[in-house]
Each structure stands twice: as C-alpha cells, then as structure tokens.
Amino acid sequence: MLAPVTSASSVERITPDDPRYRAVIEKRFNRRFAARPDHVHLARSTNDVVAAVADAVREGRRLVVTSGGHCLEGFVSDPEVKVIVDVSPMSGISFDTARGAVCVEAGATVGQTFRALAENWGVVVPLGEQPAIGMGGHVAGGAFGFLCRQLGLAADYLHAVEVVTVDGSGQPGVVVATREPSDPNRELWWGLTGAGAGNFGVITRLWFRSPTAAGATGAANAADAADITGAVFLPRAPDSITTFRAEWSWDDIDRSAFSRLVQNHGIWSERTASADSPYASLWTLIELHRKQFGKLIVRGVSTAGDAAEQQFDDFLAALGEGTVAASNREWARCHGSRSRSIPSPTCSRCRRAVSASRRRTRCSRSGSPIARSASRTTT
C-alpha cells in the first residue's frame, strides 16, 4: 500500500539552457553513452521525487534517477530518457532512534557515509571503494567493497528502504519496506538488496542495521545508541586500514610470464577463500591493463594491523612464484578506529611512497596518522 503524499509539491524543471542541466547529464562514469533529456530535476526531498515522478507519469515521459553518476551501463545516459531526477542534494545521514538504525539519504556518497559512520558512531558498513559513488544505486546492487571478505555486502546490513513507486492507476506514493518478516512490503526490500536501482521505483532513503542487532531501538539519541550497543547495531570500524600497491612493467612480461601471473592469482584466491583464512582481512584487486598502458597493477587493503605488511609480502610472493616479481611496492597505514574516512586504495595521496625514513605523517584525505614505507624494488 502506498503512503499518501503529505503535501502537494512541485519541483523545478531544469532545461538545456541552464548550466545545471549540463552538470547533471555530464555526471556519467561511462562516456560511451550520452543522454539528452527534455529536462532534469534536482530533488531535495522525498516529496520532490514524488512530484517529479507524478509529472513524468502524467506526461508519458520516460524517467530515470541518478545520484553519484557511476552507472556503468547506459541506463541513465540513454537518448530515449526524457527526464532525469538527480537525488544528489539529498545527502543527510542521521541516527533513527525509532528504528535503531542509521538513516542515509540516497544522494549521499560512499565517502560521506564512511566518514559519518566512523566519526559519529565508530562503526562501518562494507561499502565500495570509490568515495564518489551514490548510495541509492550502490546498495540496491548489493554493494561490493574491500571489506566484503570480512563483513559481507553492504546490502546485508540494509534494514529498511524508502521508495517512491507508482500504483496501477498511475498514482505515485511512498513505500517503506523493511526486512521484518511481518512487513507486507518485505519482498520489495528483498528485491532492493541486489536487483539494482531503478527497477521498482526511486530510492530516497536507506536504513542500516545489523540483522542480529539488539538494544539500539528506542535509544534517546545517536550517542546513547553508540554507547549502549557499541558494535551491535553495526560492525565496529577497524582500528587501522593499510593500503598497498605494486606493479609489473609490460616490458618485463612475455606471454608465458603473463599466463603464470594470472594462474598464480587464481590459485591464491582459491587457497585463501575460506571465511576462517588468516588472509580473510586482506582484499586485493589485480588490474590486467593492455600493453599500451605500460604496466600491470595490483592493489589492496588490509585490516590486519601490524600483520598487514606480512600479508602483502605473502600475497606478492605467491603471485611472483615462477614468474616475474612485482616492483615499486608501496604501502600506507591509517590508524584510529574512528578515522574520518576509510583510505581508498585508488587514492594516490593515501598510498604514495616517501623516503626510507618511514616517517609518520597524516593522510591528506582523512586527517588521520599514517605510517609509510618507502617504495621497494624486488629483483
């Protein structure tokens, strides 16, 4: 059943002669596709989304939604699309005392969410590695990230979701679907833990809470909830995050060496795949770029603290067995369970090498202390 809209709302139509129009349609990850909608909307509330959907349905215009602009396919940037609703202005993050859960608006980014969770409650959700991704589309697809080996998918912690849908008569309304077994909208919640955004409606808010959480509901405020439950309502943020990077020059790689490197990576992944593996706290990604790029790259993240560098050494030794060893190895550690953001293995400022003194400094993204090692060349 659709909840009635609390007030009649209208939302501004931004047309091609407005600079804001260009900013929305150019916010696209895959430049292969391009949209030319009749107009776009900047939604600042759920009611704005309802109004935009109502207009599109009444006028028979195909509507899509965007937030961070990281859609890999042409679902948003499609010439057939007539209206784009941009929910990026909806970026609030707060603790919902009634649900005992963190409420995140769909336009918040992964980076903003990581930061708010760690700073305000000392907890984490296993989101993706790219900080500019929008939460609305990210979580509905499952949300794979570099903490997934330890914590699963972000969608595993999705407690509830607010969606603007349209009924059989063409009337838009708001539905809140939860994972509670008694919720008549539970199947909608289930569909939005992996089916992807844009299939069933426009996501406007998401609530995160561990499936086994107890004790946070009804807390007087977010601080009380954090004090009462600690890591109960969501996993506690790691005490430290260590990122690493290494590479191979294509000049040193022939067909045989390449094949062995890829085979070694598969063997390592299979050997360390179990949940109780001592390497479960290590996430890695190998980038097999074409020869014109000049190099192959491997990077990763560990939450193993002082054991992280040994994990990296073991991993790189396994990859290099019987083939060319990696060079230009770099690592950087960010300390503090309440670091202001999770360091990204793609951020050069979090992983660039410094002098051999292993001096201590601070990450320019998160502001938290970093211990660094020098680049090391393996021969």
N, C-alpha and C positions, 0 to 999 in steps of 0.2 A: 504494500500500500504506500502510495506517495504521500509524503507530508505536505500540507499546504504551504505555499509561499507566504511569508509573514507580511510582505508589503509589495505593492506594485513597484517595480524598479525598471528603469531604463538605463541603458549602457551606451556610451558614446561610440559612434561609428567612425573609425579612423580610415580615411580613404587614401588612394595612392598619392595625392598631392601633399600629404602630411609626412614630415620626416619620421614620425613614429611608425608609420606603415612600413617604411623601408627597414627600420631597425628590427621589426618583428619578422618579416619574411626573409631577411638575411641571416637570421639566427638559426642556421641549419648546419648540422655536422657533415652531412653528405652533399657535397656541392654538385653531384651529378643531377640532382633534382631541384626544380625551382617552382615556386607557387606564384600565382597571380590572382589572389582572391579579390572579390569586389570590395571587401573591407575587412578590417581586423578590429578586435575588441581587446582592451586591457582590463581584465576583471580584477577588481579589488575586494570582492566578497562573493559568497555563495549566491546571493541574490542577483549580483551582476551576471553570473554564469547562467542562472535561470532565465534572466531577461534575454540574454544573447541566444540561448537555445530556443526560447519561445519565438523570437523574431525569425530565426533561421527555419524553424519548422513551418511557421505561418507562410513564409515567402518561398518555401521549397528550395532553399539553398543548402548545399552540402557543407557541413560544419565539421571542423576538426579542432583539436586543442593542442597547445604547446606550452612548455614551461622553460626547460633548460635548452631546448633546441638540439638534443642529441639523438633524435630518431635516425637510425641507420638506413632505414628503408624510405620509400617515397610516400609514406602515409600522410605526412603533414605537407611536405613540399610537393604537392601534386597539382598540375594545371586544372584538374577538374574541381578542386576545392574552391568554394566561393566565400567562405567565412573562416577565419582563424581566431580562436579565443586564446589569448595569452594570459595564463594564470600566474605568471612570474611575480606580479605585485602582491600576490597572496603568499607571504613568506613567514608568517607568525609561527613560533614554537613555544609551547607552554605545557604546564602540567595540569591535566584534567583531574581534579580531585574526585569527581563523581565516578569516573571510570578507573581511577588509579593507574593512569597511563599518560604517556607523553603524546600531546596532540601536535601534529606537524601539518601546516597547510601545504597544499600541493605544489605551490610555486617555490617553496624553499629549496635550496640546493643541497646536494650531498655534503659539501664543505660546511655550509651553515649548520646543518643538522649535526654532523660530527662535533663541531665546536660547541654548540648549545648543550648537547648531551653531556659532554665531558666537563664543561665549565660549571654547569648548573647542578648536575646530579652525579657526576663521576661515573657515568655508565656509557654504554656503547651499543649500537645496532650494527651488524655486519653489512654495511653499505658498500657501494662500489668505490673504485679508486680515483675516479675523476671528479674533483670537487665541484665542477660547474654543472653536473647533471641535475636535472629537476626531479624532485622526489615523486611527483604524481605518476610519471611514466616509468620511472625506475623500479619502484616497489611492485607495481602491478605486473611486471615481467619476471618477478622472482627476486631480483636484485642480487646478483653475484658480485662478490668483492673479496679483498685479500684477507679477511678474517673468516671466510666461509668454511675453511677446513676445521676450525675450532668451534665456530658458533652456528654454522648453517647459513641459510639465506636470510636476508632482511625480512622477506615475506613470512618467515616462520614466526616473527615477532609481531606481525600485524594483528592487532586485536579488533580493530573496527575501521570502517572506511565510510566516508560520506560521499555520495554520488548523486549527481543531477541526472535523472533519467526522464524518459517520455513514455506516457502510458498509451494504450491502444487508441485513445481518442485524440492523440497529439498534444496532450496537456503535460508540460514539464513539471517536475516536482523534485523533492529532495528525499533520498533514502539514506539511512544509516544502517549498514549491515555489519554484524559482529560475528565472531566465531562461537558465540554461546550456542550450545545445542538447541536451546529453546527458541532461538531467534528465527522468525519466519523468513528473514532475508539472508539466512546463513549461506545459502547456495551462491548468492551474489558475492558475499565476502570470499567464499572459496574460489570463485572464478577470478577474483582480483588478486589472488596470491600466485599468479603465474600466467594467466591468459593474455596479459598485456593491456595497456591502456587504450582507451578509445573504442573498446568493443561493446561495453554495456552502458556507457554514459560518460559524464565528465567527472573525474575525481576532484574533489575540492579539499578534503581533509583526511588525514590518516592518524590513527591512534596506535601506539606501540607499547606492548606489554608482554612479558614472557608468558608462555602458555601455562607454566607452573606457578606463576606469581600469586602471592597471597599476602594480605596485610596492608596494601597501599590504598585500597579503595576507601574513600571517606577521610583520608588524611586532611588536616586543616589547610595545608599548603604544600607546595613542592618541596620545601626544605624539610618539613616533617616527614614527607614520604621518603625522601632520601635517607634521613636519619633512621626511620623505622625499618625500612626494607633493605637498605644497602644495595646488594647486587640481586635482590629478589625480583623486583619488578622489571629490571633489565640487567643484562650482564655487566659486571664492573669493567670499566675501561682498563686496558693493560697498563702495567707500571712503566713499561718502556716499549718503544717501537724502534726497530733497527731496519733500515733500508739498505739494499746493496745493488750493485750493478757491475757487470763485466761484459767484455765483448771479444769478438774474433774479427780479424781483418779478412775480407774475402780474398785478399792476395795470398793468404796462407792456407786457404781451404780449396781442396780439389773435390771431385765427385765422391771419392771413397771417404775422405775425411768428413764431408757433409753428411753422408749416409750414416756413418758411425756416430756422429754427434746427435743426430735425430734419434737413432736407435737407443743410444745411451739415455737420452732424456725420457723416452718411453719406459725403459727398464727401471729407471729411478722412480718415476711416477707410480708404476705398478708396485714396486717394492715398498714404498713408503705410504701407500694409500690408506692403510687401516686407521681407524679412529684412535687407536692406542699407540700409534707410531711415535717414537721420540721426535719425529720431524713434523708432527701434526701442527705445530706452531709456526711452521715455515710455509709461506706461499711464494710460488715462483711463476715466472712467465718468460718463455723464450720467444724472441722476435726473429723470425726467419725472413729477413728482408732480401730482396733481389740483389743481384750483384752490383747493379748500378748505384745502390745505396752505399756500398763500400764496406759494410760490416754487418755482423750478426750480433744481437744483443740479448743478454739475459738479465733480468732484474727480479727483485723480490722483497718481501717483508717478513720479519720475524718478531714474535713477541716473547722469545726465549730469554731475554735479558742478557746476562753475561755469556750464555751459551750460544748466542746468535752467530757470532763470527765463526765458531767451530761448525755450526750448521752450514754456513755458506761455504766454508772450506771443503766439507764433506760432499756437498752438492756439486761444486765445481770439479772436484777430483773425480767424481763419478761420471760427469759429463765428458771430461777430458780423457777418460781411460781408452787407450788405443788410438787416440786421435790428437788433434792439436789442442793444447791447453789454452784457456782463456787468458786475456791480458787486460791491463787497465782496470784492475779491480778496485772498487770504491765502496765504502760503507759509512753510514752515519747513524747515530743513535739519538733519539729524542726521549728524555727522561720525564717522569712525572705522570702519575695515574690520572691527573686532571689537566693534562696538556690541552692547550686551547684548540688544537686540531690534530687529527691523525696525519703524520707525514705521508706524502704521496711518493711512491717510487718513480713517478714520472716528473717530479719537480726537481729541476736542476739545482735550485737553491737548497734543497734538503739533502742532496747527495753529492755535491761537487767535492772533489778531493782538495786537500790543503797540504801544508808542509808536513814533514815527517815528525814533527814535534808532538803530534796528536793533541794539539791544544784544544781546550774546551771553549765553546762559543755557544751562540743561541741560533735556533732556526729562525730565519727571517720571515717565514710564513706563520709559525705558531708562537714564537717568542720564548719557547722552552729550551732548556740547555741541551746541547748536542755534543757528544764525544765523536771525534772523527779520526779516521786513519788516513794515511797517505795512499795515493794510488800505488799499486804494487804490480809489477810486470812479472808474469810467470814465464820462465824459459824452459 
